Amino acid sequence: MMCPLSVVGRGGCHAHPQPSTRYPGATDIEPEWSLEAAADPARVVRAPDPKSRGGLYIRLVGYSSGAGFVLTVIIDPEDSSGVTAWKTRGTDLRHYLERKDTGDD
């Protein structure tokens, strides 16, 4: 089944990100969205992630068109795999928006 201009999730085709069943207010993050965030030319990369214990991970903040919002993705630098991701808020979102507005590289 084709799902043009929509998101394909575990529940099938839907036009908007689906709420998570894990806890209220959360959104399940699709793996493709993380790849879109990583490909965003305005992405912010913080290596090491300042909140990572022992500086083991990389923090990437970028826009996902599939999700329709900015994502924070935590990446394991050993194999470039995604560890976790969430809808960006607070300081990370502010840094992303400032960078995007100024066109900094």
Chimera marker file (.cmm) of the C-alpha trace (Angstrom):
<marker_set name="trace">
<marker id="1" x="0.000" y="0.000" z="0.000" r="1" g="1" b="0" radius="0.5"/>
<marker id="2" x="1.450" y="3.372" z="-1.000" r="1" g="1" b="0" radius="0.5"/>
<marker id="3" x="1.236" y="6.270" z="1.425" r="1" g="1" b="0" radius="0.5"/>
<marker id="4" x="2.067" y="9.429" z="-0.544" r="1" g="1" b="0" radius="0.5"/>
<marker id="5" x="2.763" y="12.518" z="1.543" r="1" g="1" b="0" radius="0.5"/>
<marker id="6" x="2.147" y="10.664" z="4.761" r="1" g="1" b="0" radius="0.5"/>
<marker id="7" x="4.102" y="8.814" z="7.390" r="1" g="1" b="0" radius="0.5"/>
<marker id="8" x="4.227" y="5.049" z="7.460" r="1" g="1" b="0" radius="0.5"/>
<marker id="9" x="4.359" y="3.795" z="11.018" r="1" g="1" b="0" radius="0.5"/>
<marker id="10" x="3.658" y="0.645" z="12.917" r="1" g="1" b="0" radius="0.5"/>
<marker id="11" x="-0.057" y="1.390" z="12.645" r="1" g="1" b="0" radius="0.5"/>
<marker id="12" x="0.045" y="1.797" z="8.850" r="1" g="1" b="0" radius="0.5"/>
<marker id="13" x="-0.417" y="5.013" z="6.875" r="1" g="1" b="0" radius="0.5"/>
<marker id="14" x="-1.232" y="8.200" z="8.704" r="1" g="1" b="0" radius="0.5"/>
<marker id="15" x="-0.889" y="11.860" z="7.853" r="1" g="1" b="0" radius="0.5"/>
<marker id="16" x="0.672" y="12.966" z="11.136" r="1" g="1" b="0" radius="0.5"/>
<marker id="17" x="3.029" y="11.486" z="13.720" r="1" g="1" b="0" radius="0.5"/>
<marker id="18" x="1.163" y="9.157" z="16.033" r="1" g="1" b="0" radius="0.5"/>
<marker id="19" x="1.129" y="9.599" z="19.797" r="1" g="1" b="0" radius="0.5"/>
<marker id="20" x="3.204" y="7.105" z="21.686" r="1" g="1" b="0" radius="0.5"/>
<marker id="21" x="1.558" y="4.396" z="23.713" r="1" g="1" b="0" radius="0.5"/>
<marker id="22" x="4.502" y="4.538" z="26.137" r="1" g="1" b="0" radius="0.5"/>
<marker id="23" x="3.469" y="7.693" z="27.978" r="1" g="1" b="0" radius="0.5"/>
<marker id="24" x="1.171" y="10.691" z="27.461" r="1" g="1" b="0" radius="0.5"/>
<marker id="25" x="2.503" y="13.479" z="25.256" r="1" g="1" b="0" radius="0.5"/>
<marker id="26" x="5.237" y="11.368" z="23.651" r="1" g="1" b="0" radius="0.5"/>
<marker id="27" x="5.550" y="10.704" z="19.908" r="1" g="1" b="0" radius="0.5"/>
<marker id="28" x="6.976" y="7.478" z="18.506" r="1" g="1" b="0" radius="0.5"/>
<marker id="29" x="10.017" y="8.353" z="16.382" r="1" g="1" b="0" radius="0.5"/>
<marker id="30" x="10.371" y="6.536" z="13.075" r="1" g="1" b="0" radius="0.5"/>
<marker id="31" x="13.954" y="5.549" z="12.073" r="1" g="1" b="0" radius="0.5"/>
<marker id="32" x="13.603" y="7.387" z="8.723" r="1" g="1" b="0" radius="0.5"/>
<marker id="33" x="13.035" y="10.630" z="10.595" r="1" g="1" b="0" radius="0.5"/>
<marker id="34" x="16.454" y="10.309" z="12.234" r="1" g="1" b="0" radius="0.5"/>
<marker id="35" x="18.053" y="9.940" z="8.807" r="1" g="1" b="0" radius="0.5"/>
<marker id="36" x="16.211" y="13.054" z="7.583" r="1" g="1" b="0" radius="0.5"/>
<marker id="37" x="17.455" y="14.993" z="10.629" r="1" g="1" b="0" radius="0.5"/>
<marker id="38" x="21.023" y="13.831" z="9.932" r="1" g="1" b="0" radius="0.5"/>
<marker id="39" x="20.743" y="15.020" z="6.304" r="1" g="1" b="0" radius="0.5"/>
<marker id="40" x="19.482" y="18.490" z="7.296" r="1" g="1" b="0" radius="0.5"/>
<marker id="41" x="22.035" y="21.080" z="6.100" r="1" g="1" b="0" radius="0.5"/>
<marker id="42" x="21.210" y="23.251" z="9.141" r="1" g="1" b="0" radius="0.5"/>
<marker id="43" x="21.763" y="20.381" z="11.624" r="1" g="1" b="0" radius="0.5"/>
<marker id="44" x="23.685" y="20.982" z="14.826" r="1" g="1" b="0" radius="0.5"/>
<marker id="45" x="26.209" y="18.325" z="15.875" r="1" g="1" b="0" radius="0.5"/>
<marker id="46" x="27.640" y="18.268" z="19.372" r="1" g="1" b="0" radius="0.5"/>
<marker id="47" x="30.458" y="15.781" z="19.777" r="1" g="1" b="0" radius="0.5"/>
<marker id="48" x="30.662" y="14.644" z="22.405" r="1" g="1" b="0" radius="0.5"/>
<marker id="49" x="27.086" y="14.975" z="23.602" r="1" g="1" b="0" radius="0.5"/>
<marker id="50" x="27.358" y="17.262" z="26.643" r="1" g="1" b="0" radius="0.5"/>
<marker id="51" x="24.832" y="15.143" z="28.563" r="1" g="1" b="0" radius="0.5"/>
<marker id="52" x="26.412" y="11.797" z="27.730" r="1" g="1" b="0" radius="0.5"/>
<marker id="53" x="28.116" y="10.047" z="30.607" r="1" g="1" b="0" radius="0.5"/>
<marker id="54" x="31.781" y="9.910" z="29.758" r="1" g="1" b="0" radius="0.5"/>
<marker id="55" x="31.248" y="11.624" z="26.406" r="1" g="1" b="0" radius="0.5"/>
<marker id="56" x="30.431" y="8.349" z="24.711" r="1" g="1" b="0" radius="0.5"/>
<marker id="57" x="27.817" y="9.640" z="22.277" r="1" g="1" b="0" radius="0.5"/>
<marker id="58" x="27.172" y="12.366" z="19.675" r="1" g="1" b="0" radius="0.5"/>
<marker id="59" x="24.113" y="14.656" z="19.803" r="1" g="1" b="0" radius="0.5"/>
<marker id="60" x="22.609" y="15.669" z="16.462" r="1" g="1" b="0" radius="0.5"/>
<marker id="61" x="19.739" y="18.161" z="16.141" r="1" g="1" b="0" radius="0.5"/>
<marker id="62" x="18.035" y="18.474" z="12.759" r="1" g="1" b="0" radius="0.5"/>
<marker id="63" x="14.712" y="18.886" z="11.011" r="1" g="1" b="0" radius="0.5"/>
<marker id="64" x="12.742" y="15.880" z="9.776" r="1" g="1" b="0" radius="0.5"/>
<marker id="65" x="10.210" y="16.640" z="7.046" r="1" g="1" b="0" radius="0.5"/>
<marker id="66" x="8.508" y="13.285" z="7.670" r="1" g="1" b="0" radius="0.5"/>
<marker id="67" x="7.952" y="14.111" z="11.317" r="1" g="1" b="0" radius="0.5"/>
<marker id="68" x="7.304" y="17.785" z="10.694" r="1" g="1" b="0" radius="0.5"/>
<marker id="69" x="9.507" y="18.878" z="13.586" r="1" g="1" b="0" radius="0.5"/>
<marker id="70" x="13.114" y="19.136" z="14.792" r="1" g="1" b="0" radius="0.5"/>
<marker id="71" x="14.588" y="15.957" z="16.295" r="1" g="1" b="0" radius="0.5"/>
<marker id="72" x="17.389" y="15.357" z="18.739" r="1" g="1" b="0" radius="0.5"/>
<marker id="73" x="19.173" y="12.110" z="17.850" r="1" g="1" b="0" radius="0.5"/>
<marker id="74" x="21.787" y="10.467" z="20.045" r="1" g="1" b="0" radius="0.5"/>
<marker id="75" x="24.347" y="8.544" z="17.976" r="1" g="1" b="0" radius="0.5"/>
<marker id="76" x="26.920" y="5.922" z="18.941" r="1" g="1" b="0" radius="0.5"/>
<marker id="77" x="30.130" y="6.986" z="17.133" r="1" g="1" b="0" radius="0.5"/>
<marker id="78" x="31.464" y="3.412" z="17.124" r="1" g="1" b="0" radius="0.5"/>
<marker id="79" x="28.982" y="2.238" z="14.483" r="1" g="1" b="0" radius="0.5"/>
<marker id="80" x="26.974" y="5.420" z="13.687" r="1" g="1" b="0" radius="0.5"/>
<marker id="81" x="23.821" y="3.790" z="15.023" r="1" g="1" b="0" radius="0.5"/>
<marker id="82" x="21.016" y="5.731" z="16.624" r="1" g="1" b="0" radius="0.5"/>
<marker id="83" x="20.704" y="5.175" z="20.359" r="1" g="1" b="0" radius="0.5"/>
<marker id="84" x="17.572" y="7.232" z="20.986" r="1" g="1" b="0" radius="0.5"/>
<marker id="85" x="15.702" y="10.228" z="19.580" r="1" g="1" b="0" radius="0.5"/>
<marker id="86" x="13.020" y="12.681" z="20.657" r="1" g="1" b="0" radius="0.5"/>
<marker id="87" x="11.204" y="15.828" z="19.596" r="1" g="1" b="0" radius="0.5"/>
<marker id="88" x="13.580" y="18.714" z="20.286" r="1" g="1" b="0" radius="0.5"/>
<marker id="89" x="12.703" y="21.331" z="22.884" r="1" g="1" b="0" radius="0.5"/>
<marker id="90" x="14.471" y="23.880" z="25.050" r="1" g="1" b="0" radius="0.5"/>
<marker id="91" x="18.119" y="24.790" z="24.563" r="1" g="1" b="0" radius="0.5"/>
<marker id="92" x="18.733" y="22.358" z="21.690" r="1" g="1" b="0" radius="0.5"/>
<marker id="93" x="15.795" y="23.779" z="19.738" r="1" g="1" b="0" radius="0.5"/>
<marker id="94" x="16.954" y="27.339" z="20.394" r="1" g="1" b="0" radius="0.5"/>
<marker id="95" x="20.496" y="26.514" z="19.185" r="1" g="1" b="0" radius="0.5"/>
<marker id="96" x="19.098" y="24.861" z="16.062" r="1" g="1" b="0" radius="0.5"/>
<marker id="97" x="16.827" y="27.800" z="15.229" r="1" g="1" b="0" radius="0.5"/>
<marker id="98" x="19.632" y="30.337" z="15.830" r="1" g="1" b="0" radius="0.5"/>
<marker id="99" x="21.989" y="28.397" z="13.570" r="1" g="1" b="0" radius="0.5"/>
<marker id="100" x="19.352" y="28.055" z="10.858" r="1" g="1" b="0" radius="0.5"/>
<marker id="101" x="18.562" y="31.793" z="11.021" r="1" g="1" b="0" radius="0.5"/>
<marker id="102" x="22.219" y="32.840" z="10.739" r="1" g="1" b="0" radius="0.5"/>
<marker id="103" x="23.239" y="30.162" z="8.215" r="1" g="1" b="0" radius="0.5"/>
<marker id="104" x="26.283" y="29.200" z="10.318" r="1" g="1" b="0" radius="0.5"/>
<marker id="105" x="28.238" y="26.107" z="9.284" r="1" g="1" b="0" radius="0.5"/>
<link id1="1" id2="2" r="1" g="1" b="0" radius="0.2"/>
<link id1="2" id2="3" r="1" g="1" b="0" radius="0.2"/>
<link id1="3" id2="4" r="1" g="1" b="0" radius="0.2"/>
<link id1="4" id2="5" r="1" g="1" b="0" radius="0.2"/>
<link id1="5" id2="6" r="1" g="1" b="0" radius="0.2"/>
<link id1="6" id2="7" r="1" g="1" b="0" radius="0.2"/>
<link id1="7" id2="8" r="1" g="1" b="0" radius="0.2"/>
<link id1="8" id2="9" r="1" g="1" b="0" radius="0.2"/>
<link id1="9" id2="10" r="1" g="1" b="0" radius="0.2"/>
<link id1="10" id2="11" r="1" g="1" b="0" radius="0.2"/>
<link id1="11" id2="12" r="1" g="1" b="0" radius="0.2"/>
<link id1="12" id2="13" r="1" g="1" b="0" radius="0.2"/>
<link id1="13" id2="14" r="1" g="1" b="0" radius="0.2"/>
<link id1="14" id2="15" r="1" g="1" b="0" radius="0.2"/>
<link id1="15" id2="16" r="1" g="1" b="0" radius="0.2"/>
<link id1="16" id2="17" r="1" g="1" b="0" radius="0.2"/>
<link id1="17" id2="18" r="1" g="1" b="0" radius="0.2"/>
<link id1="18" id2="19" r="1" g="1" b="0" radius="0.2"/>
<link id1="19" id2="20" r="1" g="1" b="0" radius="0.2"/>
<link id1="20" id2="21" r="1" g="1" b="0" radius="0.2"/>
<link id1="21" id2="22" r="1" g="1" b="0" radius="0.2"/>
<link id1="22" id2="23" r="1" g="1" b="0" radius="0.2"/>
<link id1="23" id2="24" r="1" g="1" b="0" radius="0.2"/>
<link id1="24" id2="25" r="1" g="1" b="0" radius="0.2"/>
<link id1="25" id2="26" r="1" g="1" b="0" radius="0.2"/>
<link id1="26" id2="27" r="1" g="1" b="0" radius="0.2"/>
<link id1="27" id2="28" r="1" g="1" b="0" radius="0.2"/>
<link id1="28" id2="29" r="1" g="1" b="0" radius="0.2"/>
<link id1="29" id2="30" r="1" g="1" b="0" radius="0.2"/>
<link id1="30" id2="31" r="1" g="1" b="0" radius="0.2"/>
<link id1="31" id2="32" r="1" g="1" b="0" radius="0.2"/>
<link id1="32" id2="33" r="1" g="1" b="0" radius="0.2"/>
<link id1="33" id2="34" r="1" g="1" b="0" radius="0.2"/>
<link id1="34" id2="35" r="1" g="1" b="0" radius="0.2"/>
<link id1="35" id2="36" r="1" g="1" b="0" radius="0.2"/>
<link id1="36" id2="37" r="1" g="1" b="0" radius="0.2"/>
<link id1="37" id2="38" r="1" g="1" b="0" radius="0.2"/>
<link id1="38" id2="39" r="1" g="1" b="0" radius="0.2"/>
<link id1="39" id2="40" r="1" g="1" b="0" radius="0.2"/>
<link id1="40" id2="41" r="1" g="1" b="0" radius="0.2"/>
<link id1="41" id2="42" r="1" g="1" b="0" radius="0.2"/>
<link id1="42" id2="43" r="1" g="1" b="0" radius="0.2"/>
<link id1="43" id2="44" r="1" g="1" b="0" radius="0.2"/>
<link id1="44" id2="45" r="1" g="1" b="0" radius="0.2"/>
<link id1="45" id2="46" r="1" g="1" b="0" radius="0.2"/>
<link id1="46" id2="47" r="1" g="1" b="0" radius="0.2"/>
<link id1="47" id2="48" r="1" g="1" b="0" radius="0.2"/>
<link id1="48" id2="49" r="1" g="1" b="0" radius="0.2"/>
<link id1="49" id2="50" r="1" g="1" b="0" radius="0.2"/>
<link id1="50" id2="51" r="1" g="1" b="0" radius="0.2"/>
<link id1="51" id2="52" r="1" g="1" b="0" radius="0.2"/>
<link id1="52" id2="53" r="1" g="1" b="0" radius="0.2"/>
<link id1="53" id2="54" r="1" g="1" b="0" radius="0.2"/>
<link id1="54" id2="55" r="1" g="1" b="0" radius="0.2"/>
<link id1="55" id2="56" r="1" g="1" b="0" radius="0.2"/>
<link id1="56" id2="57" r="1" g="1" b="0" radius="0.2"/>
<link id1="57" id2="58" r="1" g="1" b="0" radius="0.2"/>
<link id1="58" id2="59" r="1" g="1" b="0" radius="0.2"/>
<link id1="59" id2="60" r="1" g="1" b="0" radius="0.2"/>
<link id1="60" id2="61" r="1" g="1" b="0" radius="0.2"/>
<link id1="61" id2="62" r="1" g="1" b="0" radius="0.2"/>
<link id1="62" id2="63" r="1" g="1" b="0" radius="0.2"/>
<link id1="63" id2="64" r="1" g="1" b="0" radius="0.2"/>
<link id1="64" id2="65" r="1" g="1" b="0" radius="0.2"/>
<link id1="65" id2="66" r="1" g="1" b="0" radius="0.2"/>
<link id1="66" id2="67" r="1" g="1" b="0" radius="0.2"/>
<link id1="67" id2="68" r="1" g="1" b="0" radius="0.2"/>
<link id1="68" id2="69" r="1" g="1" b="0" radius="0.2"/>
<link id1="69" id2="70" r="1" g="1" b="0" radius="0.2"/>
<link id1="70" id2="71" r="1" g="1" b="0" radius="0.2"/>
<link id1="71" id2="72" r="1" g="1" b="0" radius="0.2"/>
<link id1="72" id2="73" r="1" g="1" b="0" radius="0.2"/>
<link id1="73" id2="74" r="1" g="1" b="0" radius="0.2"/>
<link id1="74" id2="75" r="1" g="1" b="0" radius="0.2"/>
<link id1="75" id2="76" r="1" g="1" b="0" radius="0.2"/>
<link id1="76" id2="77" r="1" g="1" b="0" radius="0.2"/>
<link id1="77" id2="78" r="1" g="1" b="0" radius="0.2"/>
<link id1="78" id2="79" r="1" g="1" b="0" radius="0.2"/>
<link id1="79" id2="80" r="1" g="1" b="0" radius="0.2"/>
<link id1="80" id2="81" r="1" g="1" b="0" radius="0.2"/>
<link id1="81" id2="82" r="1" g="1" b="0" radius="0.2"/>
<link id1="82" id2="83" r="1" g="1" b="0" radius="0.2"/>
<link id1="83" id2="84" r="1" g="1" b="0" radius="0.2"/>
<link id1="84" id2="85" r="1" g="1" b="0" radius="0.2"/>
<link id1="85" id2="86" r="1" g="1" b="0" radius="0.2"/>
<link id1="86" id2="87" r="1" g="1" b="0" radius="0.2"/>
<link id1="87" id2="88" r="1" g="1" b="0" radius="0.2"/>
<link id1="88" id2="89" r="1" g="1" b="0" radius="0.2"/>
<link id1="89" id2="90" r="1" g="1" b="0" radius="0.2"/>
<link id1="90" id2="91" r="1" g="1" b="0" radius="0.2"/>
<link id1="91" id2="92" r="1" g="1" b="0" radius="0.2"/>
<link id1="92" id2="93" r="1" g="1" b="0" radius="0.2"/>
<link id1="93" id2="94" r="1" g="1" b="0" radius="0.2"/>
<link id1="94" id2="95" r="1" g="1" b="0" radius="0.2"/>
<link id1="95" id2="96" r="1" g="1" b="0" radius="0.2"/>
<link id1="96" id2="97" r="1" g="1" b="0" radius="0.2"/>
<link id1="97" id2="98" r="1" g="1" b="0" radius="0.2"/>
<link id1="98" id2="99" r="1" g="1" b="0" radius="0.2"/>
<link id1="99" id2="100" r="1" g="1" b="0" radius="0.2"/>
<link id1="100" id2="101" r="1" g="1" b="0" radius="0.2"/>
<link id1="101" id2="102" r="1" g="1" b="0" radius="0.2"/>
<link id1="102" id2="103" r="1" g="1" b="0" radius="0.2"/>
<link id1="103" id2="104" r="1" g="1" b="0" radius="0.2"/>
<link id1="104" id2="105" r="1" g="1" b="0" radius="0.2"/>
</marker_set>
